[in-house]
């Protein structure tokens, strides 16, 4: 594989190499650390040895109706709306280290954004106590730019012909700019681990791509709210067609299921186990900027079949490119046969 082709593969694969990426959502707030549709397409591919950059802008617009309640920042609210624009800056290093025949990579993700949250009804929590004489039932709103919790991950990937598969582990560290008692937070303020496995079948001749990714999210306790979010299962699948070497289109389906209930003194709504299915599509475009291959991808998904969660529309805009890719190893020249005289 030539140098440009190797960089191109890395750029195409980077946007899916770090699943899952966190956002400002948590089961504590009727949502989750896991983002539907983030892990696909190309979910099973680890790019060649090198250093890569990715910027993913995440859009989320959703609401939870007046007949349902949720809890954010220790506040019990109803009839709530959220509009979020956040960016996740990612650096990925695929090392020369080989473990069990797989390529080892590490990544660092830094999220930041501005969640705008409006609660039509405020039922309980710190926001009521902040204003003397505030009656229960009056609404509240919050909008603030802040930084989320930093994320580290490790990935091990294998390749065989058109097949690619990988194992990933992600850790969210509660070191962001979390504001206790507020509605607008990108940081989740708890340790979160996620383990996942993904596989991709990519036929470069016919231009077909099929991917699947599944994993478990293990949640710690938010010490500010004393809320322990339950553990979760998630799965993503995709099917794409390359219309040319530069353009691909595809469909995505995703399912999330909370497998254990929320708990702790701060869980005022009980187990609050959530479930959601999301469906949508994607389009990817690859081109050269100078001599660097750059991939841009748009994904849009609609959440359906929702229980105990916000329901809305998810959007991603991703830009990925390699900063450096290791040159291919030279093929050793055949040694001449020894001759007896």
VOVODREN-50618 format. One record per residue (C-alpha): x, y, z; residue in three letters. Coordinates in steps of 0.2 Angstrom, whole numbers, plus 5000, padded with zeros to 4 digits. Layout:
<nodes>
NODE X Y Z ALA
...
</nodes>
This chain:
<nodes>
NODE 5000 5000 5000 UNK
NODE 5007 5017 4995 UNK
NODE 5010 5031 5007 UNK
NODE 4995 5041 5001 UNK
NODE 4984 5026 5001 UNK
NODE 4989 5022 5019 UNK
NODE 4986 5040 5025 UNK
NODE 4969 5039 5016 UNK
NODE 4964 5023 5025 UNK
NODE 4969 5031 5041 UNK
NODE 4959 5047 5038 UNK
NODE 4943 5036 5033 UNK
NODE 4945 5025 5049 UNK
NODE 4949 5039 5062 UNK
NODE 4931 5045 5064 UNK
NODE 4926 5028 5070 UNK
NODE 4942 5022 5079 UNK
NODE 4937 5030 5096 UNK
NODE 4920 5024 5099 UNK
NODE 4911 5029 5110 UNK
NODE 4914 5047 5111 UNK
NODE 4905 5055 5126 UNK
NODE 4893 5070 5126 UNK
NODE 4884 5080 5138 UNK
NODE 4871 5067 5141 UNK
NODE 4869 5054 5155 UNK
NODE 4857 5042 5161 UNK
NODE 4856 5053 5176 UNK
NODE 4848 5066 5165 UNK
NODE 4838 5054 5155 UNK
NODE 4851 5051 5142 UNK
NODE 4868 5042 5141 UNK
NODE 4887 5043 5139 UNK
NODE 4885 5032 5124 UNK
NODE 4881 5041 5108 UNK
NODE 4869 5032 5096 UNK
NODE 4878 5029 5079 UNK
NODE 4895 5036 5083 UNK
NODE 4904 5019 5081 UNK
NODE 4899 5016 5063 UNK
NODE 4903 5015 5048 UNK
NODE 4920 5008 5047 UNK
NODE 4919 5003 5066 UNK
NODE 4931 4989 5065 UNK
NODE 4946 4997 5057 UNK
NODE 4961 5003 5065 UNK
NODE 4972 5014 5054 UNK
NODE 4990 5011 5050 UNK
NODE 5004 5016 5062 UNK
NODE 5004 5035 5064 UNK
NODE 4997 5050 5072 UNK
NODE 4979 5056 5068 UNK
NODE 4968 5071 5072 UNK
NODE 4949 5071 5072 UNK
NODE 4936 5085 5076 UNK
NODE 4918 5080 5078 UNK
NODE 4905 5093 5080 UNK
NODE 4890 5085 5089 UNK
NODE 4872 5092 5088 UNK
NODE 4857 5086 5098 UNK
NODE 4840 5094 5099 UNK
NODE 4827 5084 5110 UNK
NODE 4814 5086 5123 UNK
NODE 4805 5076 5136 UNK
NODE 4786 5079 5138 UNK
NODE 4776 5087 5152 UNK
NODE 4770 5070 5157 UNK
NODE 4787 5063 5160 UNK
NODE 4801 5068 5173 UNK
NODE 4820 5067 5173 UNK
NODE 4834 5073 5184 UNK
NODE 4848 5084 5179 UNK
NODE 4861 5091 5191 UNK
NODE 4851 5085 5206 UNK
NODE 4835 5094 5199 UNK
NODE 4819 5085 5195 UNK
NODE 4812 5093 5180 UNK
NODE 4798 5090 5167 UNK
NODE 4793 5097 5150 UNK
NODE 4811 5100 5146 UNK
NODE 4820 5104 5130 UNK
NODE 4839 5103 5126 UNK
NODE 4849 5110 5112 UNK
NODE 4867 5105 5112 UNK
NODE 4882 5110 5101 UNK
NODE 4898 5103 5107 UNK
NODE 4915 5098 5099 UNK
NODE 4926 5083 5103 UNK
NODE 4944 5086 5098 UNK
NODE 4953 5069 5097 UNK
NODE 4971 5064 5095 UNK
NODE 4975 5046 5090 UNK
NODE 4992 5037 5090 UNK
NODE 4993 5020 5082 UNK
NODE 5009 5013 5089 UNK
NODE 5022 5001 5081 UNK
NODE 5018 4989 5095 UNK
NODE 5010 4972 5090 UNK
NODE 5000 4963 5103 UNK
NODE 4993 4946 5100 UNK
NODE 4994 4950 5081 UNK
NODE 4984 4966 5083 UNK
NODE 4989 4984 5081 UNK
NODE 4989 4994 5097 UNK
NODE 4983 5012 5098 UNK
NODE 4979 5025 5111 UNK
NODE 4968 5041 5110 UNK
NODE 4964 5057 5120 UNK
NODE 4948 5066 5118 UNK
NODE 4944 5083 5125 UNK
NODE 4925 5089 5124 UNK
NODE 4919 5106 5126 UNK
NODE 4902 5114 5121 UNK
NODE 4887 5124 5126 UNK
NODE 4871 5115 5131 UNK
NODE 4855 5125 5132 UNK
NODE 4843 5117 5143 UNK
NODE 4825 5123 5147 UNK
NODE 4814 5115 5160 UNK
NODE 4796 5120 5159 UNK
NODE 4793 5113 5176 UNK
NODE 4805 5113 5190 UNK
NODE 4799 5101 5204 UNK
NODE 4814 5099 5216 UNK
NODE 4832 5102 5218 UNK
NODE 4846 5115 5220 UNK
NODE 4839 5127 5208 UNK
NODE 4823 5129 5219 UNK
NODE 4834 5133 5234 UNK
NODE 4845 5146 5225 UNK
NODE 4831 5158 5224 UNK
NODE 4822 5163 5240 UNK
NODE 4803 5160 5238 UNK
NODE 4804 5152 5221 UNK
NODE 4788 5141 5220 UNK
NODE 4789 5123 5215 UNK
NODE 4782 5121 5197 UNK
NODE 4790 5137 5190 UNK
NODE 4802 5134 5175 UNK
NODE 4821 5137 5174 UNK
NODE 4833 5138 5160 UNK
NODE 4852 5137 5159 UNK
NODE 4865 5139 5145 UNK
NODE 4884 5140 5148 UNK
NODE 4900 5136 5138 UNK
NODE 4910 5123 5148 UNK
NODE 4923 5109 5146 UNK
NODE 4919 5091 5148 UNK
NODE 4928 5077 5156 UNK
NODE 4944 5071 5147 UNK
NODE 4943 5054 5139 UNK
NODE 4957 5041 5136 UNK
NODE 4956 5025 5126 UNK
NODE 4965 5010 5120 UNK
NODE 4962 5000 5105 UNK
NODE 4968 4984 5098 UNK
NODE 4964 4980 5080 UNK
NODE 4967 4965 5067 UNK
NODE 4965 4964 5048 UNK
NODE 4963 4949 5037 UNK
NODE 4959 4953 5018 UNK
NODE 4942 4962 5018 UNK
NODE 4939 4959 5036 UNK
NODE 4944 4971 5050 UNK
NODE 4940 4969 5069 UNK
NODE 4945 4977 5085 UNK
NODE 4943 4978 5104 UNK
NODE 4942 4995 5113 UNK
NODE 4942 5002 5131 UNK
NODE 4937 5019 5135 UNK
NODE 4939 5029 5152 UNK
NODE 4930 5045 5156 UNK
NODE 4939 5055 5170 UNK
NODE 4929 5067 5181 UNK
NODE 4940 5082 5179 UNK
NODE 4929 5094 5168 UNK
NODE 4921 5110 5173 UNK
NODE 4906 5102 5181 UNK
NODE 4894 5115 5190 UNK
NODE 4884 5106 5204 UNK
NODE 4866 5110 5204 UNK
NODE 4866 5117 5186 UNK
NODE 4856 5111 5170 UNK
NODE 4870 5115 5158 UNK
NODE 4885 5104 5159 UNK
NODE 4896 5095 5147 UNK
NODE 4905 5086 5160 UNK
NODE 4897 5071 5168 UNK
NODE 4907 5071 5185 UNK
NODE 4909 5053 5187 UNK
NODE 4921 5039 5181 UNK
NODE 4914 5030 5166 UNK
NODE 4921 5014 5158 UNK
NODE 4916 5007 5141 UNK
NODE 4922 4991 5133 UNK
NODE 4917 4987 5115 UNK
NODE 4920 4975 5101 UNK
NODE 4918 4980 5082 UNK
NODE 4920 4971 5065 UNK
NODE 4920 4978 5047 UNK
NODE 4919 4970 5030 UNK
NODE 4925 4982 5017 UNK
NODE 4926 4977 4999 UNK
NODE 4936 4990 4990 UNK
NODE 4933 4983 4973 UNK
NODE 4914 4982 4974 UNK
NODE 4913 4997 4986 UNK
NODE 4903 4989 5000 UNK
NODE 4905 4992 5018 UNK
NODE 4896 4982 5033 UNK
NODE 4900 4986 5051 UNK
NODE 4894 4981 5068 UNK
NODE 4899 4987 5085 UNK
NODE 4893 4982 5103 UNK
NODE 4898 4986 5120 UNK
NODE 4894 4989 5139 UNK
NODE 4895 5005 5148 UNK
NODE 4900 5004 5167 UNK
NODE 4895 5020 5177 UNK
NODE 4902 5026 5193 UNK
NODE 4894 5038 5205 UNK
NODE 4892 5057 5203 UNK
NODE 4898 5063 5221 UNK
NODE 4890 5080 5219 UNK
NODE 4872 5073 5216 UNK
NODE 4875 5055 5225 UNK
NODE 4868 5048 5209 UNK
NODE 4874 5031 5203 UNK
NODE 4869 5028 5185 UNK
NODE 4865 5010 5180 UNK
NODE 4876 5000 5168 UNK
NODE 4871 5000 5149 UNK
NODE 4872 4990 5133 UNK
NODE 4873 4997 5116 UNK
NODE 4875 4991 5098 UNK
NODE 4877 5000 5081 UNK
NODE 4876 4993 5063 UNK
NODE 4879 5001 5046 UNK
NODE 4879 4997 5028 UNK
NODE 4887 5009 5015 UNK
NODE 4890 5010 4997 UNK
NODE 4905 5019 4989 UNK
NODE 4899 5029 4974 UNK
NODE 4917 5033 4970 UNK
NODE 4933 5033 4979 UNK
NODE 4929 5050 4986 UNK
NODE 4910 5048 4990 UNK
NODE 4900 5036 5001 UNK
NODE 4882 5035 5007 UNK
NODE 4875 5023 5020 UNK
NODE 4862 5019 5033 UNK
NODE 4864 5017 5052 UNK
NODE 4854 5009 5065 UNK
NODE 4858 5009 5084 UNK
NODE 4850 5002 5100 UNK
NODE 4853 5007 5118 UNK
NODE 4847 4997 5133 UNK
NODE 4850 5001 5152 UNK
NODE 4853 4984 5160 UNK
NODE 4853 4989 5178 UNK
NODE 4843 5003 5187 UNK
NODE 4850 5019 5194 UNK
NODE 4853 5020 5212 UNK
NODE 4860 5030 5227 UNK
NODE 4853 5043 5238 UNK
NODE 4851 5056 5224 UNK
NODE 4841 5045 5212 UNK
NODE 4824 5053 5217 UNK
NODE 4815 5044 5202 UNK
NODE 4820 5027 5206 UNK
NODE 4829 5014 5194 UNK
NODE 4824 5025 5179 UNK
NODE 4830 5012 5167 UNK
NODE 4831 5019 5149 UNK
NODE 4829 5012 5131 UNK
NODE 4830 5019 5114 UNK
NODE 4832 5015 5096 UNK
NODE 4839 5027 5083 UNK
NODE 4840 5026 5064 UNK
NODE 4847 5037 5051 UNK
NODE 4860 5039 5037 UNK
NODE 4877 5046 5033 UNK
NODE 4887 5053 5019 UNK
NODE 4906 5054 5018 UNK
NODE 4918 5064 5006 UNK
NODE 4937 5062 5005 UNK
NODE 4948 5074 4996 UNK
NODE 4966 5081 4996 UNK
NODE 4971 5097 5005 UNK
NODE 4988 5100 4998 UNK
NODE 4995 5082 4999 UNK
NODE 4985 5077 5015 UNK
NODE 4970 5066 5013 UNK
NODE 4955 5074 5023 UNK
NODE 4938 5065 5026 UNK
NODE 4922 5074 5030 UNK
NODE 4907 5065 5036 UNK
NODE 4889 5070 5041 UNK
NODE 4878 5058 5051 UNK
NODE 4860 5061 5056 UNK
NODE 4849 5050 5066 UNK
NODE 4832 5051 5074 UNK
NODE 4828 5043 5090 UNK
NODE 4813 5032 5091 UNK
NODE 4805 5019 5103 UNK
NODE 4811 5029 5118 UNK
NODE 4808 5025 5136 UNK
NODE 4814 5036 5151 UNK
NODE 4825 5047 5140 UNK
NODE 4825 5063 5130 UNK
NODE 4819 5060 5112 UNK
NODE 4826 5070 5097 UNK
NODE 4838 5071 5083 UNK
NODE 4856 5068 5083 UNK
NODE 4869 5075 5071 UNK
NODE 4888 5073 5068 UNK
NODE 4900 5083 5057 UNK
NODE 4917 5075 5057 UNK
NODE 4933 5081 5050 UNK
NODE 4948 5068 5050 UNK
NODE 4966 5068 5044 UNK
NODE 4983 5061 5047 UNK
NODE 4996 5071 5055 UNK
NODE 5009 5058 5051 UNK
NODE 5009 5040 5044 UNK
NODE 5024 5028 5046 UNK
NODE 5031 5024 5029 UNK
NODE 5028 5006 5023 UNK
NODE 5041 4993 5028 UNK
NODE 5053 4989 5014 UNK
NODE 5051 4972 5006 UNK
NODE 5067 4963 5008 UNK
NODE 5076 4958 4992 UNK
NODE 5077 4939 4989 UNK
NODE 5094 4933 4995 UNK
NODE 5104 4924 4981 UNK
NODE 5106 4905 4983 UNK
NODE 5122 4899 4989 UNK
NODE 5133 4890 4975 UNK
NODE 5145 4876 4978 UNK
NODE 5162 4876 4969 UNK
</nodes>
